Amino acid sequence: MLLSFVGACSHPDDTWEHVTESGLLRVGMDASFPPFEYIAPDGAPAGFDVELAQELGKRLQLEVQVIANIPYDGLYDALVIGRVDVIISALVVNPQRMGDFAYSTPYFDAGQVLVFPTPPGATSAGMADLEGQRLAVEFGSPGDQEARKWTQRVPGLEVLHYDTAVEALEALKRGEADAALVDHVTAMSTCADGSGFFIVDRPVVSMPYAVAVRLRSRQLLRAVNQALAEMQADGTLEGLTTRWLCGVR
């Protein structure tokens, strides 16, 4: 898990004061990325991140207002001008932004994961264990780039290219490949179709999603991290992942 970054700052956390006095947590998101966030047929925002925001609000004893019409490129600007208090929008942790913003502990890693037809013999199966194996990847993806590096380290590793991550997994199902390296979201979608694939939890290429706040919002960040830790411990995060990424509603 990526450690949350909070820089030294002499300013008080006026965000925490505002949300506790108003009882309202304004959450910014770009509702155009299902299953994490989208607009349902009834016009209301829905998805993994919407439920995550609502659960955070419940644990912080705050009402949640989801502002879902913000373009992804404008999310940080909305935070800067105070239109929203936090961003929860399948937001990838960006080290280059850490001079101005702080990130919570990640709640999901959407990076590239190894997928096998059945549980591998070694419980810690990784790229180094693919000697003599055929690995399906999406052409041009981060998984493809990583796999090409491993062909120089692992004898006999053959990388098979497909147009999409879904096609790479279909090749695995047909027995054309011994394993696949695809994004975690696509890999999780196989739980719903009964493929019975085994997904290695540890990402080969990490792409963590986290909650973002203004750098000075230290108290709010601590409260969010505490709530996320509780959600991890009591199974709430796992439940959200299963419901939304495995197609179970």
Salt bridges, closest charged atoms under 4 A:
ASP14 OD1 - ARG216 NE 2.99
GLU51 OE1 - ARG243 NH2 2.56
GLU55 OE1 - LYS58 NZ 3.52
GLU55 OE2 - ARG59 NE 2.67
ASP85 OD1 - ARG26 NH2 2.78
ASP144 OD1 - ARG148 NE 2.89
ASP144 OD1 - HIS161 NE2 2.84
GLU146 OE1 - LYS149 NZ 3.82
GLU176 OE2 - ARG174 NE 2.73
ASP178 OD1 - ARG134 NH2 3.21
GLU230 OE1 - ARG59 NH1 3.72
ASP234 OD2 - ARG59 NH2 2.82
